[in-house]
Amino acid sequence: MATELEEAQNSEHLRLYGELLTANLHLDKSGLKSIELTNYYDGTTVQTFDVRFSLAKCAAFTTKIR
């Protein structure tokens, strides 16, 4: 039961991350090393550093695994 709760909490985090990436695809630039995204639900800032993939690929990945 505890692992199901942890998975559910992680799923919500990934859903939000995917939404933020999708909403900010217009910010994607070649050679981007990191990006700060504003969480439009609570105004906090989320920063990502995975430079291996474009924002579109990261967004697609996070929406597939939830």
C-alpha positions, 0 to 999 in steps of 0.5 A: 500500500505504501508503494502505491501511495508513493507511485501516485504522488510521483505520478502527480508530480510527473503530470504537472511537469509534463503540463508545464513542459508542454505549455512552454514548448515555445521556449525551446531553443537549440543548445538550451542547458536548463530552463525555469518554468513557472508553475501556473497553479501556485506561482512557484518556479520549477527548474529542469536540467536534462539537456539530452532531450528537447522540451517536446521529448521530455513532455512526451516522456512524462505524459507516457509514464504516468 
